[in-house]
Amino acid sequence: MEGPVWLNYAVNLQLKGAAPDVQPVLQDTQMAEIIERLKSPRRGIPAIRSGYMSSDEYQNPYWDLFLLADLGLSANELDLNREIEAFLDTQSPRGTYITEYGMEPSYHCKSAIMLSTIARMGFQDNPHVKKYIQLMLSSQRLDGGWYCNSNHDIGAPLQYEYSCPQENMNVLLLLGQYPEYRNDPRFNGAIDLLLEHWGMRNTGAQIVYFGVGRRYQALQYPATRYGILRVLDAISLFPYSLKKASFNNMMEFVRRKAVDGKYSVESPTPYTDLEPSRQPNRLLTFIITRIEKRIEESRNA
């Protein structure tokens, strides 16, 4: 609560259930810079169609929007409706999006980051978002997850291989924005893969080139590819996850990193750098506390 106004807003809105005034957030220098960048034809949402915005890099539409959505801000409040609608209009007839140069339309692991964020910012019922979700539902694999390469589809040569952990995480975060999907057993397999992967952490095993070693385990916000907090944040939206021993094991692993309930950054990003370094990070602590709140609410349901 003693942190930046934008974090004070997020805590009041999401942890305390209050209705804080958004104006101080919009007038904050740090937030104004991010909003201005999102409107930029060269660096913002309009630049996505160029194909040169990479989800492996920070301070671009992928992660600028991700932060604002995590704070609980809507596109309407941020005056970003026009830019987001223009992006949504680039959807192919099949429902796909190409968001990075050289990416195939089936690479849902990238576009799902954008779509999950856009849904959180007030576009849950947008026809483009709904069409994308239907594509996700129709492209589930045998294990209940997703893989961007068609040779892993049902009936294809690699249909029995693991799904992609990163794609599962990103698609689940999108589906988790809809109450009707949170208790849907169709997604248990995708969740199970992420939890099973955690169980491999001491073996050095990888799934689709992704491991669960030091980089995965580091407290970072957000992990551009695949990290423990992003996984926990996505699957904690599904009550099925919260009943699993492996989920609780992951949470205990994170909790042991706390000092007096506060968490410090282990791998800095421009977003955690918005706060002073060499002290506990309030944004990181907020994200973990929000996961804890979901766990508590599930127990009391």
Summary of the structure (lengths in Angstrom):
residues: 301
radius of gyration: 18.5
end to end distance: 27.3
largest distance: 55.4
contacts: 931
relative contact order: 0.10
helix: 54%
strand: 1%
